Each structure stands twice: as C-alpha cells, then as structure tokens.
Amino acid sequence: MKRILFVCTGNTCRSALAHGLLQQKARDNAGPQIEVKSAGLAALEGLPAADFALEVLQEKGIDFFTHRSRLLTSELVEEADLILVMTRAHKEELLKRFPEARQKTHLLSTYAAGEEDEIPDPIGGAKDEYINVAKKIEEYLEMLWPLLEK
C-alpha cells in the first residue's frame, strides 16, 4: 500500500481538498491501494476543513465533515511514501524541518505533470476561489493517478 501525505499551511483548505479528492478517487476506482493523509506546516490541531472546502467536496459527493486539521509531525513524514506540497515555500519549510524527506517530497504539480505551478491558498476567499483550487488539484490528481500504479 502506498501512503500519500498532502501538506499545506493550515490543513483546512488545499491539503484537505487534495486529501478528500484523492481518497474518494481511490474508493471509486479499482487501482492502486493507497492511504491518504494530510497535515499543515502551521496547522492548529483539530479544526474542521474550511466551510467552502467542505461545500465543494460535498457537491462532488464527498463527505469530509469528520476531517480535523493536524500539524505535520515526524511520524507523519516517516510513515509517508510520497509527500506532496502545494507551494515551493511549503517544500522548503518541510525540508528544513525534515531533511531526511528530500527524496519523497515534491510539489504536487511537478510530481504529477512536470510543472512548477503553485496551488494558491483560497483561505478567506469566495467560494469560486475554492472551486478553482479544487479544479486545479483535481487536474493534477488525474495526472498523478497513473503514477501511483507504478
């Protein structure tokens, strides 16, 4: 089983969206056996995902209401086979804290599509911003899916 860890800042928007979307994709499709987790570099423990993130997921048939934010820990880093971050700053900070994770830590867009595209933080924005972020994440997850089968 491949263990995927999504990381952003607070674990209430981008990494939560990616977590919910990939977890549902794994449930809906025969394919690689994966375990999905998410965390934040500056997360406050125990917060639900942002309201608009939950709405966007719910509109896609994904119930993610039990999600609670968590701070990135050495245990999560150690357990993960692949760590996918949303921005270059996330990668830099993660590797500063956990240099041993260098080989398995990648920008989502780079790992999935060979692009240097960052996923913007929709926190505090309108629902449309969350929809756009979810769409961008979904596009990368579509490209990521075949790579997980290897």
Secondary structure, DSSP 8 states (H G I E B T S, - for coil): -EEEEEEESSSSSHHHHHHHHHHHHHHHSSS--EEEEEEETT--TT----HHHHHHHHHTT---TT----B--HHHHHH-SEEEESSHHHHHHHHHH-GGGGGGEEEHHHHHHS--------TTS-HHHHHHHHHHHHHHHHHHHHHHT-
